[in-house]
Amino acid sequence: MQETLREVTPGLWVSDQDSARDLGGDFALVVDCTGWARPTGSTGHAWTPEDLDAIVARVGPLLKAGKPVLIHCRRGVSRSACAAAAVLLADGGAGTVSGALAKTTFESKVPSSQSVGGLRKWWKAREAARQVGLFG
C-alpha cells in the first residue's frame, strides 16, 4: 500500500486506491476517480468541466454539513489531487489552481498534465462565468 492518505482541508481527504479500500467506510462519500467519477476527457486523466462540476456538486454540500469525504485514484497523485483542488477552488479554500494543487498534491509528486489541464480549463470557465454573473 502506498499510504498516500492525507487531509487537505477539514473533512476533505485524498488517497490512493489501496488506502481508500481499507478506510472508505469511515467517510460519508468516497469519490472513486478510477470508477464512477473517472475523467471523461480525451485520456483516462483528462477532466472535463462537467466531470469536475459533478464532483464539486456532490462533495461541497457534504463538507458544508461537516461530513468527511475521501477522493481517491489509483496512486493518489493526479486525478484525486486535481478533483480535490476543484473542490477547494469552488469552496474558496484556494484562490488559484496552483494554490489549490499545493494543498492537494502528495509530497513531491507532480500530477499528470492531462489532469491539471482539465482543472485549469474548468477553473477558467468558472472564472469567466463569474465575470458575467453566472456564479456567486
VENMO-V858478 format. One record per helix or strand. SS is the DSSP state (H for helix, E for strand). FROM is the first residue (numbers start at 1). TO is the last residue. Records with the same first field share a line. If there is no record, write none. Layout:
SS=FROM-TO  FROM-TO
This chain:
E=6-9  12-16  29-32  69-73
H=17-26  49-64  79-91  97-104  113-131
